[in-house]
């Protein structure tokens, strides 16, 4: 082990970059669909050795500064210690490997619609991982600034990397996809700790435990090189023991009087999903949902269809609303994803013949709509957290000049809704609606309305058909399932191509339709449990964990510097 660590710390040039890139990529094996959590030990252990080796390289002027927009940024970069700058670049290659291996499936979205976006594929497959790699690069650099020799450096690493992971989930609308804590969060027993400390708390624990093997090569710095790794193994066993105990104690209760049907149409994002195929698509949905007035359908209380279910504006199509309403069994409700149009007042004025100086186009929202028998619209929720480039185009006026467009076939893209709200679905407890990747943000999935009651379930409608039969939909489902554990709420998930599922508040999958399968999922609604610790204090518990590891790192650094 000591020889391996010495080889990595002394590596330079392209050899050092390739080590960082390849070892970072191994971390993707800890994510869904593989969920081989032990694989995270490779990138975390090597990361510590790469930061160790940041001072082992000969002095060399960096080729590319952190920022080159002005001389001021360059001077700030040059004032940083050489070890911190070299740690930054090691972290960038490490992060690039991790995100490249974990997000390669984004390329499928550029091929989904007649290959018209194929020219932009490098922006998603390479550009996004390159941008995301800046966060671990900053984490490596910050860790190096409080680095010490000995086991305490893994706490410096955990504090710095978790901080930049938090930034990744917040800045520029946030993208906390495949957080390092999902190495434990993808395992049902390991994920139970999220009920106390959430994803970011799991991230701290993951980094500390899986970087501990780096101390096995601590000679001659430590007299007890086995102690940190042994402690990590004991802690890991305790985490899984806690998870197994919690699952063994978990009840199997359901909400009385609720019978769910979740429709998974498995429609591809191709030419057949166009307005001219309106009748065929709607007829397919109604038949697949089995809404005929038979003995079985009379027991149905709620039917759920996925995000972007229609290639037309449902609320503008009274015939479609009436057809759906007539097909619903008496007393049952349809909850469906749909695009919603809101006319600009000036456009309405023009329709009334009133004089206006300039007409405006309607604005569109990605929406969940609740429809009752007879086609009555009961309630709706407009998606608040939109997907950049997918549902809207940042810097639109600039990027459209070079041929870039958002993926949705909506003029101008979608507008964000006003914020999280409770969705009223007759026959169900209060619903926390989540459209697509709104479900990946820990601590941000419940309604933001003042005084709103605690929901009785999380409802996630999504369309992962853009990504085909790849790892992407599995990763999305794993993250949504972790929200159920964090909040102590059941998760009802309707996905166009999968994975559709009914999940209880402990993350146990009660019913499921696999990826790439057309079908109808039937089941009851699991009952919510009392709010766990994380649900009551969603930012306090991970913050306390972070303060603890930071305090250890700073205390040791103040006594002993590299």
PyMOL commands that set and color helices and strands:
alter all, ss='L'
color gray80, all
select helices_A, chain A and resi 2-9+13-30+37-55+71-79+82-111+118-145+153-168+171-173+182-185+188-191+194-217+225-249+275-288+297-299+314-316+318-327+345-351+396-402+436-440+465-467+471-487+533-536+540-559
alter helices_A, ss='H'
color red, helices_A
select strands_A, chain A and resi 260-264+302-304+333-342+363-372+376-382+422-423+431-435+457-462+490-495+500-503+509-513+519-523
alter strands_A, ss='S'
color yellow, strands_A
deselect
rebuild
show_as cartoon
